[in-house]
Amino acid sequence: MGRDTPSDLSDDVVAQSLQAFDGYVAACAERAVIAQQARRRPDLEAALTQRHELESTHARAVADRERRGGALREFASSLGLSADSAGAASDGLRRWVAAQEAKREESVKRRDRRT
């Protein structure tokens, strides 16, 4: 009725079997983690692609802004205005436009007084 322990089953064999089983369980857990990470790959690849597109769009916007800033400084300089930076050129152009508008209004007033 009872089972007899085989004669070749020593404590060392049992310990080795338990150690092998523990190694198997640990390897299964490690493979489960790797499988879980692998399932995320499509989402991560899509996110990376989106990130590259955003960075490319940003780089084009920065280049375009620099190009426009250069054109603005060049235009302001052509009018004899200070153009050290795009901001300075923009401020100078605003003042120049306001001065031109004031001159135009004064000219209109003088013309109206003559008539």
JOSULFEN-V291685 format. One record per pair of residues at least 12 apart in sequence whose ideal C-beta (glycine too) atoms are under 7 Angstrom apart, sorted by the first residue. I is the first residue (numbers start at 0). J is the second residue. D is the distance in Angstrom with one decimal. If there is no record, write none. Layout:
# JOSULFEN-V291685
i->I j->J d->D
i->I j->J d->D
This chain:
# JOSULFEN-V291685
i->68 j->85 d->3.4
i->71 j->85 d->5.3
i->71 j->88 d->4.9
i->71 j->89 d->6.4
i->72 j->85 d->6.1
i->72 j->88 d->4.6
i->75 j->88 d->3.7
i->75 j->91 d->5.2
i->75 j->92 d->5.4
i->78 j->95 d->6.1
i->80 j->92 d->6.6
i->80 j->95 d->6.1
